Amino acid sequence: MKKIVVPVIAIIIYILFMHIIRPDFNSIIPKDYLQAFGNFYIYFILCLFLIMLYSFDFSKYYEELNLEYKTKNSLYAQNQSDERIDRVLDGVLLVFCFQIIANMLVAFLRNGNILKSENELIINEILRSSPTNFLLLGMACVVFGPIVEELVFRKTIFELLRNDNISIVISSVIFGLIHVIEYNYSFLEMILTSLPYISSGIVLGVIYSKSGHDIKCNIHIHMICNLISTLLVL
């Protein structure tokens, strides 16, 4: 029962905070910082709720870290650590490779015209607007966002569907569409714009499946990818 209830609650919380509950900060936050702070606040609160919801899994994660620290000189611990680092680095490389291929495919289908997502353009504009916005939105994109999105789009969906192949497809499509659906695209533009996100979702889904549902590996990959993308905006 718990394996159904917890993922359902996680999805409800995500939908509520991302699309229904939108606190009004107009009276307390200067307009120049409003959007960056809003994203920071929503992802921060979502992150807290989801970590509490999956507190049992995170407590196991810290127990594993503690055990690894105590046995760090053992050959087994070193091999485990090296294997995890390799998986994360391979994952980062694969995400960017698939994104490049997806962007090339989109450009080919649009006769050489590159289609930038509205989500990406807005984020880049906010990041460049001021150091404060860069810090606020950077924290949301690099720290809280990856935790939230991996817990929702990988852990939650995989636990609900209980079939890795179906979960990879469903989670990747939802992950792609959720980044573009709120903008004013035609149906074809929405599909094309979501392809780079869907490709990333496929990579992250496959890694999550192959790693035995190691969510911390996915979170690390997602964080590093977003960190690189954020730094490239400078």
Beta strands, then each sheet from edge to edge (+ up, - down):
end
